[in-house]
Amino acid sequence: MAYNLLKGKKGIIFGALDEKSIAWKVAELAHEEGAVFTLSNTPTALRFGEINELAAKCSATIIPADATSNEDLTRVFEESMRILGGKVDFVLHSIGMSLNVRKKRVYNDLNHDFFMKTLDISAISFHKMLQVANKLDAINEWGSVVALSYIAAQRTLYGYNDMADAKALLESIGRSFGYIYGREKKIRINTISQSPTKTTAGSGVKGIDGLMDFTDRMSPLGNATADECAGYCITLFSDLTRKVTMQNLFHDGGFSSMGMSLKAMSMYNKSFNCDCEETVVDDITD
């Protein structure tokens, strides 16, 4: 059911790849809620072809861009303002990639050239995006910018690797730019720390199935889905959250506040009833 929360609003959504993407779900819901927007992703991602389906469904224009390029980002904002007829009201940054994760390089044996690319693509692109938008005065007063993060920015989670460092930097950029943008133009900047979600990108994280099962057992409300995350993004784009800024907002069914759940304790106790000492030792030394 639509509530017209974004009626009359204009935006840019970065990072929609396929129907498993959170950005894809955000675009669908933003369209239902009355928004008009442009879509942007890398030329490589666009060759998959699926984003054309989303664009057709939402009557959105696709603007190819490398989010690490100031020149490309400038073109996205300038063309978006031309296509949409003025400044935008919301921007979604849903961008992340790690070659170290893809190539299964463990954290204590990273390729540092890959590491720098992880930071540039997954976090510094957020700063570049905000800096370009600020210089172009591309976002309306009381506009909203949201980036997607993960709790690995605060806690160590096995397998998340250098993406954890990228998410920590992403959240810091959100706070720092949130202060400047809020003070000067009444624009709010927030990050959403989402439950582990089996998107196309998320599927590359080592042990994602086990991690999702663990967090689902630990969370009193269970994991938040991509569709539910889209709903949360829409509220942050709407006028209902005009005084929420510089926050990292946990959207994880309560996982971030948990220490030990009944389900997790039950599984832990059961582990003593099996002959699994060797497995436990292997896991610890990995």
N, C-alpha and C positions, 0 to 999 in steps of 0.2 A: 504494500500500500504506500503510495507516494504522499508526501506532506507539503510539497512545493517549497522545501527549505532553501533551494537554490534558485528559485524563480528570478529571472532577470540577471543572474550572475554569469560571469565569463571567466574562463580559466585555461590553464595549460596542464596537461597530465603527461609526465615523463615516465617511461618505463614499461608500458603495456606490451607484452610479448605474445601471450596466448591466453586462452580462457582460464588457465590456472593462476595467472598473475593477479596479485592484489590490485595493481594499477588498472587492469582490465575490469575488475569488479567495481572499482571506484568510478571508472568511466561510465559503466552501465547504469550505476545508481545515480550518479550526478545528472545523467541525461534524464532519468525518470523524475528526478527532483527539480527539473526545469532549467538546468544550466546548459550553456553552450560553451564549447571548448575546442582547443586543438590538441592533437596527440603528437608526441615526439619520441623517437627511439633512434638507435644507430642504424646506418644504412645496412649493416650486416644483419641486424635483427629484422629489419623490414623485408629482407629477402625471404624470410620464412613465409610471408604472405598473409598470415592470420590476422594481423592488425588491420588489414583492409576490410575484413568482415566487421570488425568493431567500428571502424570509421563509418562504414555504410549504415550500420545500425544506429549510430549516434549522430549521424549527419555532421561528422567532424573531419577537419582537414588534417592530414598527416604532414609533419614537417621533419624530414630527416635531420639528425644532428648527432655529433659526438659531444657528449656532455662535458668532456674534459677540454673542449675547445671554446675559448672566449668568442671567437669569430662565429662559430656555429650557434652558440647560445644567443648571441646578439641577434642573429638572423631569426631564431625561433621567436624571441620576444617581439621583434619589430614586425615580423609577418603575422604573428598572432594578433597584435594590436590592429594591424591593417584589416585582417580577415574578420575579426570580431567587432571592429568598430570602436576601438578605444582601449583603455587600460583594462587589465584583468583583475579579478577579485580573488582568485585562488590559484595556487600552484602545488602540484604533488611531485615530490622527488622520490621515486621508487626505483633506485638504481644501485646495483651492487654486483661485484664480480671479483673473484680471486683466482688467478692462475695457479697459485700455490695449492689451493683447495682442489682445483680441477686435476692437477698433476700429482696430488696426494703427497705433497711435501709437508712434513710435520713441522710444528712450530719451532723446534730447536734445530731445524735444518732448512730454513727458508731460503729460497732464491730471492735476494734482496732487490733485484731489478723487478721481479714479479711483485714483491712487497710494495714497492713504490707505486706500481700500477694499481694495486689493490686500493691504496690510500687515495690515489688520484681519481679513480673511477667511482669508488664507493663513498668518499667523504669530501675530498677537496672539490669535486664537481658541485657539491652543494654550496660551498663558499663562492665558487665562480658564478653559479646560477644566481645567487642572491646579490652578488656584487654587480653583475651585468644588469639585473632588474632594477637595482637601486640607481645606477648611473643613468639608465634610460627612463627612470620614473615610470616604470611599467605596471606597477600595482596600485590599485585604488586605496585610498585611506580606509582603514578598518578591514583591509584584505587579510588573507590567511595563507600561510605557507606551511606545508606538512611534509616531513621526511620520515621514512620507515626505518626503524632501528630494531635492536634485539637486546635482551638482557645480558648477553655476553659482553656488552660494554661495561657492565658492573661486576659480573661474576665469571669465573673461569668455567667454561663448558667444553668438555672433551670434543675435539674434532672441528670446532668452529674456527680455530686457527687465526690467521692474520685478519680475518674479517672482524674479529672482536676488537682489534685496535682501530680498525676503520670506523666501526660503530661508535666507539668512545669519542673519536675525533668528530664524527658527524654530530653527536649530541652537544659537544662543546661549541661547535660552529653555530648550532641552533640557538644556544644561550647567548653567545656573544653578539651575533647579528640580531637576535631578538631584542636585545637592549637598544641597539642603535636604530633599528627599523621602528621599534615601538616609540622611542623618544622623539624621532624626527617625523615619522609619517603615520603613526598609529597602526602599523601593520604588525600582525602577530606571527611568531615563528614557533612551531612545536615539533617534537618528534614523538612518534608512537612506537613503543616497544611491544611488538606483536608476539604472540605465541609462535613457536616453531610451526611453519606452514609449508606444506609440500607443494610449493610452486616449482616451476621448471628450474629456477636457480637454486632454490632451497634443497631440491633433490640431490644436489651435488655435495652437500655436507655429509661427511662421514658419520654413519650411524644415525641418520635422520629418523628412521623408523623407530629405533629404540628410544631416541630422545623424545619423540612425540608421544610415545606410550608412557614414558616416565613423567613428563610434564602433565599429561592428561590425568594420570593417577594422583599427582600431587596437587592439582588445582581443584578447589572445591566446586568450581563451575565448569571444569573441563577446559580444553584448549579452545581458543577463539579461532573461528574459521576465517578464510579470506573474505567471504561475504560479510561476516560480522565486522571485520576490520574496515571494510568499505563503508559500512554504516557509521562507524566511529569517525572516519575521515570526513564524511559528509557533515556531521555535527560540528566539526572543527572549521569547516569551510563556511558554515552558516552564521547568521547573526546571533545565534543563541549562545555563542562562546566568545563574544567580543572582548572579554577581559582575561582570556586564557592565553598566556604567552610565556616563552622561555622555559616551557615544561617538557620533561620527558615523561610521557603518559603511558603507563603500563596497561596493555590490553591483552591480558593473558589468563583470564579466569581466576585470578588470585594467586597464581604461581609465585609471583615476585614477593609476596608477603608470607609465604609458607616456609616452615622449617621441616616438619615431618607430617605426612598425612597418614590416615588409618590404612589406606590401600598400600602405600609405600612401606609402612611398618610391617604389614602382613606379609608382603613379598620378601622383605628383609629377613623376617623370622623364618619363613619357609626355606630360605637359602641355607640355614643351618641343618636342615633335614636331608640335604643331599651331599654327595661326595664331590665338592666343587672347589676344594682348596687350591688345586693346581691352576684352575681357570682364574681364580681371584688373583693369584700371584702374577700370572701373565698379564692381566689387565693393569695391575698396579705398575708394572715395569715397562709398559708400552709407552 
